[in-house]
Amino acid sequence: MFDLIEHVKGCDFNEAKKIAHEITGTPATATSKYSSRSRLIYPDDKPDPGTTKYAGMIWTQSVDPRGTRVEEYLRTRDLNIPDGVAIDVLRYHRPFNCAGYKTAAMVALFRDIKTNEPCGISATFLDKNAEKIDRRFFGHVGRGAIKFGTSAESLNIGEGIETALSGAAMGYTPAWAVGSASGIARFPVVAGVTTLRIFGEKGDGGANAKAVKKLTACWSHSGADIYVVEPKTGNDLNDAWRGEVAS
């Protein structure tokens, strides 16, 4: 029930508990499989033309992110927009009304993991100071990834855009962002991949570790070597990258 409320309302686990209490009139005592730190993304088995069409509209309306709040925001994370990423993977959308906000956004394109067809977007809302307010997903993102580079024998995956870009900056390419711990957990076996690296995260109640365990079980018969790249400082690879840049 809590997972369903989170999915429909786009809220975290704590808010889902409040809504469940209002619906049932009883205390919500169950716990989520994954931490509320990572917004859950679910696989899409049924057509959802509403959110898919909306995602396409937002993507089409978005423009080159260079020289915009997107570039400013990434610089605060000690990240640059790599060659071939601007317009093709990341874009900027001027201030607009969405998910209760009226602000600009960094828009990232999800592509189907296996077919590479566009299937949704991630919208990172940025205030006038280029600080992140929130992040939402639209379309069939449950079966996709934000791909910084094409699939090769060696593939690297992480939860967020910032984590994937940090991994790429460290030399782990191609790097794909799957959006959440649940995206890691259900990442499918990709033909031709012989080495899979997962960008680990901490401070999330063990959500990333649980997801890695599930993914490892899924890939156990693939023949691929699986490694977890853990941050030496902070909670994720971007924290580690920023510490490395600072030093």
C-alpha positions as CSV (number, residue, x, y, z in Angstrom):
1,M,0.0,0.0,0.0
2,F,2.8,2.4,0.9
3,D,4.6,1.7,-2.4
4,L,1.4,2.4,-4.3
5,I,0.9,5.7,-2.6
6,E,4.5,6.8,-3.1
7,H,4.1,5.9,-6.8
8,V,0.8,7.6,-7.4
9,K,1.5,10.7,-5.2
10,G,5.2,11.0,-6.0
11,C,6.0,11.4,-2.3
12,D,8.5,9.8,0.1
13,F,7.7,7.1,2.5
14,N,7.0,9.3,5.5
15,E,4.4,11.3,3.5
16,A,2.9,8.0,2.3
17,K,2.4,6.9,5.9
18,K,0.5,10.1,6.6
19,I,-1.7,9.6,3.6
20,A,-2.3,5.9,4.5
21,H,-3.3,6.9,8.1
22,E,-5.8,9.4,6.7
23,I,-7.3,6.8,4.4
24,T,-7.5,4.0,7.0
25,G,-7.7,5.9,10.2
26,T,-5.0,3.6,11.7
27,P,-1.3,4.2,12.4
28,A,1.0,3.4,9.5
29,T,3.6,1.1,10.9
30,A,5.0,-0.8,7.9
31,T,8.4,-0.1,6.6
32,S,9.5,0.5,3.0
33,K,11.8,-1.9,1.1
34,Y,14.0,1.0,0.1
35,S,14.9,4.2,1.9
36,S,12.9,7.3,1.3
37,R,16.2,9.0,0.4
38,S,15.9,7.6,-3.1
39,R,12.6,8.3,-4.9
40,L,11.2,5.0,-6.1
41,I,10.9,4.3,-9.8
42,Y,8.8,1.4,-10.9
43,P,8.9,-0.7,-14.1
44,D,6.2,0.2,-16.6
45,D,4.4,-2.8,-18.0
46,K,1.2,-1.0,-19.2
47,P,1.0,2.0,-21.6
48,D,0.9,5.4,-19.9
49,P,0.3,7.8,-22.7
50,G,-0.4,10.7,-20.4
51,T,3.0,10.9,-18.6
52,T,4.9,9.8,-21.7
53,K,3.3,12.5,-23.8
54,Y,4.1,15.1,-21.1
55,A,7.7,13.9,-20.9
56,G,8.0,14.3,-24.7
57,M,6.5,17.8,-24.5
58,I,8.9,18.9,-21.8
59,W,11.9,17.4,-23.6
60,T,11.0,19.1,-26.9
61,Q,10.5,22.4,-25.2
62,S,13.9,22.2,-23.5
63,V,17.1,23.7,-25.0
64,D,20.9,23.6,-24.9
65,P,21.9,23.6,-21.2
66,R,25.2,25.4,-21.7
67,G,25.3,28.9,-20.3
68,T,22.1,28.3,-18.2
69,R,21.2,27.3,-14.6
70,V,22.0,23.7,-15.5
71,E,25.7,24.5,-16.1
72,E,25.7,26.7,-13.0
73,Y,24.2,23.9,-10.9
74,L,26.6,21.3,-12.1
75,R,29.5,23.6,-11.4
76,T,28.4,23.7,-7.8
77,R,28.9,19.9,-7.8
78,D,32.4,20.4,-9.5
79,L,31.0,18.9,-12.7
80,N,31.1,20.0,-16.3
81,I,28.8,19.0,-19.2
82,P,30.8,16.5,-21.2
83,D,31.1,16.6,-24.9
84,G,28.1,14.9,-26.6
85,V,25.9,15.3,-23.5
86,A,24.4,18.8,-24.1
87,I,21.1,18.6,-26.0
88,D,21.4,14.9,-26.6
89,V,21.2,13.9,-22.9
90,L,20.8,17.0,-20.8
91,R,18.8,20.1,-21.6
92,Y,17.5,23.2,-19.9
93,H,13.8,24.2,-19.5
94,R,13.0,27.8,-18.7
95,P,10.8,28.4,-15.6
96,F,7.4,26.6,-15.9
97,N,4.7,25.2,-13.8
98,C,5.2,21.5,-12.9
99,A,4.6,19.3,-9.8
100,G,3.7,22.2,-7.6
101,Y,6.7,24.3,-8.6
102,K,7.2,27.2,-11.0
103,T,10.9,27.2,-11.7
104,A,13.5,26.2,-14.3
105,A,14.7,22.6,-14.6
106,M,17.6,20.4,-15.7
107,V,15.9,17.9,-18.0
108,A,17.6,14.5,-18.7
109,L,16.5,12.0,-21.2
110,F,15.8,8.4,-20.2
111,R,16.4,5.8,-23.0
112,D,15.2,2.2,-22.9
113,I,18.0,0.1,-21.5
114,K,17.7,-2.5,-24.3
115,T,16.2,-0.7,-27.3
116,N,17.7,2.7,-26.7
117,E,14.4,4.4,-27.6
118,P,13.5,7.5,-25.6
119,C,11.1,6.5,-22.8
120,G,10.9,9.4,-20.3
121,I,12.6,12.2,-18.5
122,S,14.1,13.4,-15.2
123,A,13.3,17.0,-14.2
124,T,15.6,18.5,-11.6
125,F,14.0,21.7,-10.4
126,L,16.5,24.6,-9.9
127,D,15.9,27.9,-8.1
128,K,17.2,31.2,-9.3
129,N,20.5,30.6,-7.5
130,A,20.8,27.3,-9.4
131,E,20.3,25.2,-6.3
132,K,18.3,22.0,-6.5
133,I,14.8,22.1,-5.1
134,D,13.5,18.6,-6.1
135,R,13.6,15.9,-8.8
136,R,10.7,14.2,-10.5
137,F,10.3,11.6,-13.2
138,F,7.9,11.4,-16.1
139,G,7.2,8.7,-18.7
140,H,8.3,5.0,-18.7
141,V,11.5,5.6,-16.8
142,G,11.2,2.3,-15.0
143,R,12.8,0.5,-17.9
144,G,15.3,3.1,-18.9
145,A,18.5,4.9,-17.9
146,I,20.1,8.3,-18.5
147,K,22.9,7.2,-20.7
148,F,26.2,9.1,-20.7
149,G,27.8,7.0,-23.4
150,T,26.7,3.8,-25.3
151,S,26.8,0.3,-23.9
152,A,30.2,-1.5,-24.1
153,E,31.9,-4.6,-22.6
154,S,32.4,-2.5,-19.5
155,L,29.4,-0.6,-18.1
156,N,29.0,1.6,-15.0
157,I,25.7,2.5,-13.4
158,G,24.6,4.7,-10.5
159,E,21.5,6.2,-9.1
160,G,21.6,9.9,-9.8
161,I,22.8,12.2,-12.6
162,E,25.5,13.7,-10.4
163,T,26.8,10.3,-9.4
164,A,27.0,9.1,-13.0
165,L,28.8,12.3,-14.2
166,S,31.2,12.0,-11.2
167,G,32.0,8.5,-12.2
168,A,32.5,9.5,-15.8
169,A,34.9,12.3,-14.6
170,M,36.9,9.6,-12.7
171,G,37.2,7.6,-15.9
172,Y,34.4,5.1,-15.4
173,T,32.7,5.3,-18.8
174,P,30.2,4.8,-20.1
175,A,28.2,5.8,-17.0
176,W,24.4,5.5,-16.8
177,A,22.1,6.9,-14.2
178,V,19.1,4.7,-13.4
179,G,17.4,7.2,-11.0
180,S,17.1,5.3,-7.7
181,A,18.0,2.3,-5.6
182,S,15.1,0.4,-7.1
183,G,16.5,1.1,-10.6
184,I,19.7,-0.6,-9.5
185,A,17.8,-3.5,-8.1
186,R,16.0,-4.4,-11.3
187,F,18.7,-3.4,-13.8
188,P,18.5,-6.1,-16.5
189,V,21.3,-8.2,-17.9
190,V,22.7,-6.3,-20.9
191,A,24.0,-8.4,-23.8
192,G,27.8,-8.0,-24.4
193,V,28.6,-6.5,-21.0
194,T,31.4,-8.5,-19.3
195,T,32.2,-6.0,-16.5
196,L,29.5,-4.1,-14.5
197,R,30.5,-1.5,-11.9
198,I,27.9,-0.1,-9.6
199,F,28.4,3.3,-7.9
200,G,27.7,2.6,-4.3
201,E,26.0,5.0,-1.9
202,K,25.9,5.4,1.8
203,G,23.6,7.2,4.3
204,D,20.5,5.8,2.7
205,G,19.5,3.2,5.3
206,G,21.1,0.4,3.3
207,A,18.9,0.9,0.3
208,N,21.8,0.9,-2.2
209,A,23.4,-2.2,-0.6
210,K,20.1,-4.1,-0.8
211,A,19.7,-3.1,-4.4
212,V,23.2,-4.2,-5.3
213,K,22.5,-7.6,-3.6
214,K,19.4,-8.1,-5.7
215,L,21.2,-7.0,-8.9
216,T,24.0,-9.4,-8.2
217,A,21.6,-12.3,-7.9
218,C,20.0,-11.3,-11.2
219,W,23.3,-11.2,-13.0
220,S,24.7,-14.3,-11.3
221,H,24.5,-16.4,-14.5
222,S,25.5,-13.7,-16.9
223,G,29.2,-14.4,-16.7
224,A,29.9,-10.7,-16.1
225,D,32.2,-9.5,-13.3
226,I,30.5,-7.2,-10.9
227,Y,32.2,-4.6,-8.8
228,V,30.9,-1.9,-6.4
229,V,32.8,1.4,-6.5
230,E,32.4,2.8,-3.0
231,P,32.9,6.5,-2.1
232,K,35.9,6.9,0.2
233,T,34.5,10.2,1.6
234,G,30.9,11.3,1.9
235,N,27.7,9.4,0.9
236,D,28.1,9.1,-2.9
237,L,30.6,9.4,-5.7
238,N,29.9,13.1,-6.2
239,D,30.9,13.7,-2.6
240,A,34.1,11.8,-3.2
241,W,34.7,13.6,-6.5
242,R,34.2,17.0,-4.9
243,G,36.7,16.1,-2.2
244,E,39.2,15.0,-4.8
245,V,38.8,18.2,-6.8
246,A,39.2,20.3,-3.6
247,S,42.4,18.5,-2.6
